[in-house]
C-alpha cells in the first residue's frame, strides 16, 4: 500500500485501482466471448465435415450465423469497455501522481 500525501491523492489512487479491476473483468468477458466463437467455429466445421460440406463453405456458414455474430459483438463490446476502464484508470493514476508532486507530509496509510 503506497503512502499518501492527502485524501485527494488516496481517492484518485483507489479509484484507479478499482477501474483496473473492472477493466480486467471486462477482458475476461472478452476472452470468454472469443473462446465461444472459436469453439462454435470448430463445432460447425466438424458438423459440416460430417455432412460433406467443404471447409470454406463451413467457414462462410459460421460467419453468417447468429452465434458467431453475437460472440464477436460481445468480444468487441467488452474490449471497448476494458479500453475505457483502462483509460480512466490511467487518468486517475496520473491525477494521483500529480497530487503527490504538489508535496506535503505523508499521511498514515
N, C-alpha and C positions, 0 to 999 in steps of 0.2 A: 504494500500500500504506500503510495507516494505521500510525502509531507506537503501540506498545502499552506499557502500564504494567506488566503482569505476564503470566505464562504462561496464567493462567486466562482473562484477557481475550482473549488471542490465540486460545486454543482456542475460546471461545464465538463469536468473530467468524468464524473459519474454518469452524466447524460451520454457522453461519448461512449463509455463502456457499455451502457445498455443498448445504444444504437448498433454497436458492433455485434452484440449478441443477437439482435433482431436480424441483422444482415446475414449472419451465419445460419440462422434458422431458415431464411429465405433461400440461401444457397443449397441447403439440404433439401428443401422442397423442389428446387430446380433440378437437382440431381435425381430425385425420385421420379420426376416427370420425364427426364431424359432416359432413365432406366426403363420406364414404362414404354416409351417409344421404341427403344431398342428391342425389348422383349416382344412387343407386338409385331415389330417388323420381322423378327426371326420366326415367330409362330406363323405369321402369314406366309412367309417364304416356304416353310415346311408344309403347310396346308396346300399351297399351290403346287409344290413339288409332287405331293401325293396325287393331285388331280391332273398332273401332266402339263401344268402351266409353266411357261418359261420364267426364269428369274427376273428378266426385265419387265415382263407383264406383272409379275408378283410385286415388283417394286412400284410400278405405276398404280396398281390396285391399292397397295398400302398407303401411298402418299395421298390418295384421293379419299381415304376412309376418314370417318368422323373421329375415330380413336386416335389416329395419327395426328390429325389437326388439333385435337384437344390437348394431346400430350405436348406438342410443340408450342401451342399457345400458353399452356401452363408454365412451360420452361421459360419462355420469353418473358412472361409476366413476372415470375419470381426472380429472374436475373435482373430485370428492371428495378424491382423493389430493393433487391440487395444492393444494387448500384446506388440507389437513392440513399439507403441507410448508411452505406459506407461513406458517401459524400458528406452526409450530415455529421457523421462521427468525426470525420477529418476536420470539418469546420469547428466542431466543439473541442477537439484536441488542440487545434490552433488557438482557439479562444483561451483555453486553459493555459497554454504556454505564454500567450500574450499577457494574461493577468499575472502570471508568475514573473514575467520580465519587469513588471512595474515595481517589484521589490517588496520589502516589508519583512517582518519577522515571521518565521514559520509557525503555523498553528499546530496544536496537538492533533494527531490523527484521530 
